[in-house]
Amino acid sequence: MNKEPSIRVSVVIPAYNIEGYIGRAIKSVLAQTRPVDEIIVVDDGSTDGTAEEIKKFGEQVRYIHQENSGPGAARNTGIKAARYEWIAFLDGDDEWLSEYLEKQLELLQRNKDLMWSNSNYFCCLCNDNRRGPRIEPDRARAILDEKEYFDNYFPACQHKAIACSDTVLIRREVFEEVGLFREDRNYAEDVDMWWRITFRWPKVGYVAEPLAVYHMDRKGTLTEEFSHENLQIHIDLLEQHLKSAADHHQSEQFESLASYLVTSWIRGMLFENNAAGIQKLLERFGYLMKPDFRVLARSLIVFPRFTAGCCHAISRVVRFLRLRRQIIRRPD
């Protein structure tokens, strides 16, 4: 008689107008070397053929339809419907590699105190036939230093071991403690969740081997990411969590991450001729940055169009010489 698995997993897949991709996502879950216990696909009010594609899988998938409410609400619907104690997520236009669940569960079996786990993943610009790991596996293993977890998720982010909604596996009681995904925004609601979990459970499992594929062709562009509205979401998110960090005695770890993030955002915005956005970040979070970076950023936005042109030119040279290892969207 087969032994009953000690860890049972519900997979939640939100879907909205992705009829050309949702089948790939579901098939990747069904192809796992360790079978999943249930698949819940939440159709967030799709108006294309997404529902028909999901229903092709019959009883292999629990199909839930709701009015369009955003990705946070769709994930929350799936969490509430889930039958099992561990919940995994997969965006409907991405995919798992076949050993995703097996590798994650093996790690959790060896580290029974963990409340959540994460893994490396491939970033794919598949239309350009470009794919690479979020972080080089050997580098990830070196950072882990023979462990299978990071003691605190915030420093791990600065090493690019960033959680992706395609790769997190979370014990359901975590949501009972920290609450569900925010439903008042359609952007960065997942980042908000990972940070809220870290304040309560900073220790996170991590598999250095890429176990999922994050398809970037359909995601927002750099310009969309740092539009006026989304920039304000970034700012509000940081300010909110800077306060939470102090309440949870993690100010040092989170301020270091905040400095890293703001610096990265400014570098990205230099490509966009977005002097106003950079100025706003400098005013709100300048105290978190190194003085020499503040001076450099202010000098570069004196002539923002010239700076943006130089950034794009350098980027073309880097791509031509294949000096960039990490797969990112082209800024031009």
N, C-alpha and C positions, 0 to 999 in steps of 0.2 A: 504494500500500500504506500502511495506517495505521501510524504510528509507535508502537512499543510504549511505554506509559506508563512514565516514569522512577520514579514512586512507585506502589507497589501496596499496597493496604490490605485488611486483614481487619477485619471489624466483629464485635464480641463483644456479644451481648445476653443477659444473665441473665434468667431468667423463673421466677416462682414464684406460682402461683395467680392469674394475671391473664388469664384467658380473654377478658375483655371489653376488653382493651387491647392485647394482644400483636400482634394483627393490624394495628392502627394503627401501631405501632412499625415492624414489618417493611415495611409499605407505604411508610412515609416514607423508608426506606433504599432501597427499590427505585425510588423516584421521583426519585432524585438526578440533577441535571443532569450530573454526572460519575459514571458508574456505578461501584459498588464492585466489588472483585475477589472477595470472598467474604463471606457472611453466616453466622456461627455463632451459633445460639441454644442456650443451655445451660438445659435444663429442670431446675431444682433440686428435683426430687421433688414436682412439683405433684400435687395430689389432685383438682383440678377438670378442666375441659375444655381447659386450656392446651395440652397435647400435641396434641390434635386440631386446634386452631386453627393451631398451627405447621405441622403436617403438610399443611395445605391448600395451602401454598406449594410443595410438592414439592421438586424438585431446585434450586430457587432458594435454598434454605436448607439448611445442614448442621445437622441436629438431633442434639443430644447429651443423653442423659438421665443423671442421677446422683441418688443419694439426697440428701435435703435436708441441705445442709451450710452454707448461708448465702451471701450475695452475694459475699464475698471468694473463697470456694472456687469458685463458679460462674464468676467472671471468670478465675480461675487456670486452670480447665479449658479455657476458651476460648483463653487465651493459649497454652497448651501445644499446642492443636490447630491454631492459626493457621498458615497457610502463608506469609504475606507479612511484609515487614520493618517495616511500620507497622501499628499496632493502634489502632482506634477503639472506643469503648464507647458503648452506648446502653442505658439502663434500659428494661425491657420495657413500662413504663407511660408512657413519655415518647415524644417524636418529634423527628426532625430536620426542618428546613425544607429546601426542595428544593436550595438552593445551598450547604448545609453543607460537603460534601466538596470541591466545586469551589473555594470561597473559602479553605478551609484549605490545600488542596494548592497553590494559587497562592502563598500566603504562604510555604509551605515551599520551593517552587521558587526564590523570590527570596531566601530566607535559609537556605542549605544547611547552615549550621553548627548549626541548631536541632535539638535532640533531642526536643522536645515542643512542642505548641502547644495553644491554648485559644481559646475565643470567648465573646462575650456570648451571652445567651439570655433568652428570655421566661419569666417566672414567671406561671403561670396558675391562678387559682381559677375554673375554667371553669363550675362549678355556679352561681357568682355572676356570670358573664359579666364577669370582671375579669382583665385581662392587661396586663403591663407589663414593660419590660426590667429585667434585674438591675442594670444601670447605664445611664444615658442615653448613647446612642452619641456624642453631641457631647462629653460630659464625658470619655468613655473616650478619644476621639481627642485631646482636650486633654492628658490625662495621658500618653498615648503620645508626645506632642510630635513628631509627624511620623515616628515609628518604627513598626515593625510588631511590636514585641516589648517586653517589660519586661526590664530588666537583671537584676532579682531578683523572683521571684514573691512573696516575703513582703511587701514594701511595696505591691505591687499589690493584695493582699488588703485592705489597709486602705482602698483606694479602691473596694472592692466588686467588683473584677475577679477574683472568686473562681472557681477551677476547679470545674466540675460534671462528674460522670462522663458526662454526655451530650455534652460538648463537648471532651474532651481527645483528642488524637491523639499517640501516643507511639511512638517507634522501639523495636522489640522488644528490641534489645540493652540498652536501659535496664533492663529487668527482669532481665537477666542480671547486671547490676551491682548493683542495689539490692534484688533479690529480688522475690517476688510479693506479692500482697495478703495481709494477715493473715487467717487463717481462725479465729482464736480469739475473734472477736467479730463481731456482726452490725450494728455501729454504728460510724461514723466510720472504717471501714477505708479508705475512699477518701481522706479527709483525711490520714490517716497516710501513704498512698502519695505524695500530691502533695508533702508536706513532705520525705519521704525523697528524692524526685527532686530537689527544690530544693537540698538540701545538696550534691548532686553536680553538678547542672546548673541553676543559679539562673535562667538566661536562658530565657524562655518566650515563644513567639509568641502574639499576641493579635489577633483580629478584633473590631473594635468593633461591628460590625453583629450583632444577635441572629440566631443560626443554628439554634437549637433551642428546643423548648418543654418546660419543666420543669413537669409537672402536679402541683400541690400538694394537690389535693383528697384524695388517698389517702395523703399522707405523714403522719408522726407529728405530733401536736399539740405545742404548747409544753410542756404538762404532761408528755407522754411524753418530750420531748427532754431535760427536766431532772428526770426521775425520779431517785431515789437512785442506781440502778444506772448510768444514763447520765451523770449528773453525775460519778460516780467515773471513768468512762471518759474524760470530758473532762479531769479532773484528771491522771489517769495519763498521758494522751497528751501534755499540756503538759509535765509533769515529765520525761518521757522525751526529748522533743525539745529541751527547754532544755539538757539534757546533750549531745545530739547537735550542737546549734548551736555549743556551745563547742568541740567536737572538730573542727568544720568551719570554725571562725573566722567564724561568722555570728551571734554572740551579739547584737550590736547590732540587726541586722535582725529576728531572731526574737523577742527580748524586746519590741521595739516592737509586733510583731504580737500576742504573747501578752497584753500590756497592753490592746490594743484589744479582743481577744476576751473577756477576762475582764470588762472593763467592760461590753461588750455583753451578756454572759450575765447579769450582775447586773441590768442594766436589765430584761431579759426576765423574770427571776425575781421582780422586784418585783410583777409582775402576778399571781403565783401564790401570794402569801402564804408564800413559801419562805424564811423568815428563817434556818433552819438551813443551807440550801444556800449562801446568801449569806455567812453567817458562815464557813463552811468555805473558800470562795473567798478571803475577806479574810485568813484566817489563813495560807493556803498561798501566795497570790500578792499579798498586800498591798504587798510591796516593789516590785512592778512598776507600781503605780497612782500617780496623782497624789495628794498628801496631801489636797487639798480633796475629791476624790472619795471617798477612804476615809472621811473624816469624815461626808460627806453620806450615804453608804451605811449606815454604822453608825447614824446618827440615824433613817433611814427604816425600819429594821427594829425599832425600839423598839416601834412599834405597827404590826405588819405587815399586819393586816387593814384598818386604816384606809388605809394606804399603797396596798394593792392596790385598794381601792375607788376611791381618787382616780385611780390609773393607768387603770382601766377607764373612768371618767367622762371623763377627758381624751381617751382613745382614741376614745370615741364622738363627742366634739365634733370631733376631727380628721377622722374619717371623714365626719361630716355636712357639714363645710365643705370636704371634698375637699382637705385640706392635705397629705395624704401621697401622694407620687408612687410610691414603691416598693410593689409588691404583696407583702403578707405575710399570713400567716394571722391571722384574728381571734383575739385573745387571750381573748375571752369568747364 
